Amino acid sequence: MRVSLQFLGAARTVTGSKYLVTVGNRKYLVDCGLFQGDERLRRRNWSSLPVDVGELDAVIVTHAHIDHVGYLPKLVVSGYDGPIHCTHGTADVARLSLPDSGRLQEEYARYANKKGFSKHKPAMPLYTERDAVRATKLFVTHPFDQVISLEGGVKIRFRRAGHILGSAFVEFWLPDGRMVLFGGDLGRPNTPIIRDPETVEAADYLLVESTYGNRVHPPEQIPVEFANEMRAVCETGGMLVIPAFAIGRTQDVLYHLGQLERAGKCGVIPVFVDSPMAVDATSIYMRHHEDHDIAMEALEDEQRNPLRSGNVTYVRSVDESKALNAMSGPGIIISASGMANGGRILHHLANRLPDPRNTILFVGFQAQGTLGRQLVEGSQSVRVMGQEVSVRARVKSLQALSAHADSEEVLGWLSKFKVAPKETFIVHGEPPAQEALEQKIQARLGWKTRIPEYEEIYEFP
């Protein structure tokens, strides 16, 4: 029986996570994400998958970030109507992120057509909000650590990955008993809100992310760094603008700001969370107690909301968002998206970048080709929604808040394997990061590794 694995995304790039597993005449897709970044990558979203979606038996997703689930509505529009397996937390978060993705694409297409800056006439969304809602109706949810039997003799199990709420590794057993571990995104130990990544001791084949494969997160004291940046805008009278993913990163930022307030280490400075999805995601985080770590549970036991301080205003409407543009500092605006490649953050950046009193604080990885990457690399002028904008604001990056394990944390997690995988595929990273992690794995662990190419097919022995 032929068994193969095809890399349809996250191969020599960070985004677009998709892996096609063929077992005889059965086909399974693990992750179904959007490509993000430069135009070359984004064009792949418009290309048909090299498989008839009607032949797919099941889709399994590791977590609800758009680069792992954002292609699901397009898959459904193309004819897929089978099950989408995930954890309870992933389903709840994706029911927010997917319709929001469709809505943003529709809004951006309308705006591009109005302003005339799209290369396509007319600009069209990849899918709509309605398409995304259709996709969410196919979710089949499961608890962590439960073995699930799929058609064709395949079994899967979700294990905690500690990346965002509901995030999981997927243990995928072939009919002959061999296990392929799809690592998804590996979280960091000792981070707030959610539990740490679980230890895995064995897998026949392993896919491991390499986002920070060539870097070690600096030993920054996150509350101290936040306090310093808040103090800076208080002195200048500017705004601290934080591009943050609505799911995961926004909640981390709110947690740390709340800790500062409870400790009396910051003055009263208004905080605006300008993302309807982030507002809803924060409520979901509070509901899923099965994912909370000990520190989070302790605050809840004290009848405190760890993600809500007294000076936070949640902004939902477009009019409320626009009103922030006229507001003088000091203050904090948290808005999506985290890589500044869409969403309300673009309007805030267009408004705040030219003013040297403001600070733009990035709190996560910035992929190649994104506006965020241009800014952290020091661009003096950037193009935002078709307009050239000068960069006079301070631009800073706080890598210690990343939800991705760095190279040492990845190696620490791998070192707990009692038996080396037969093959370790290094995915979800840019080439320099992948190559650096590969060298470290070979040198320290002596494992056999492979960096797959886009659309490469690996035939299992």
Secondary structure, 3 states (H helix, E strand, C coil): CCEEEEECCCCCCCCCCEEEEEECCEEEEEEECCCCCCHHHHHHCCCCCCCCHHHCCEEECCCCCHHHHCCHHHHHHCCCCCCEEEEHHHHHHHHHHHHHHHHHHHHHHHHHHHHCCCCCCCCCCCCCHHHHHHHHCCEEEECCCCCEECCCCCEEEEEECCCCCCCEEEEEECCCCCEEEECCCCCCCCCCCECCCCCCCCCCEEEEECCECCCCCCCCCHHHHHHHHHHHHHHHCCEEEEECCCCCHHHHHHHHHHHHHHCCCCCCCCEEEECHHHHHHHHHHHHCHHHECHHHHHHHHCCCCCCCCCCEEEECCHHHHHHHCCCCCCEEEEECCCCCCCCCHHHHHHHHCCCCCCEEEECCCCCCCCHHHHHHCCCCEEEECCEEEECCCEEEECHHHCCCCEHHHHHHHHCCCCCCCCEEEEECCCHHHHHHHHHHHHHHHCCCEECCCCCCEEECC
